[in-house]
């Protein structure tokens, strides 16, 4: 499982997502658009980031890409299903999505390769980007607020997806 963080503006949110990604066993994080990276333009650690991530960026592989489209194209070519976490008329509850088994390998059914995509804290993901996704999941809200913080939502969804898809440990 990999993650794509698109146009997230807050260093704190990105750092928190890195920490959750390490906890859940995410293989790689793609930082797309203007999502900040753990390093500044001189290659030095960003203090605001590392305060929240607690060094998770040293354990989770990551890649910065300005344009998200080649990232999605490459992941799809590599057999990943793109799972957007967004409120949409097409979305399904996050806990009803069931990863499928793929072609058996070496006598075992392999699990579906997933790429969890999250977007901007205010605007979310564009309709054009959602069209490129295989599935859209959302976390149903029961209170008066209509959404969760992106890093909290990422943590909930990523743990649910990995609970349903037993990955080999890192």
Secondary structure, DSSP 8 states (H G I E B T S, - for coil): -EEEEES---HHHHHHHHHHHHHHT-SEEEEETT---SB-TTS-B-HHHHHHHTTGGGTSEEEEES-HHHHHHHHHHTTEEEEEE---TT-EEGGG----EEEEETTEEEE-EEEEEE-BTTTBS-HHHHHT-SEEEE----SS-S---HHHHHHHHHHHHHHHS-----
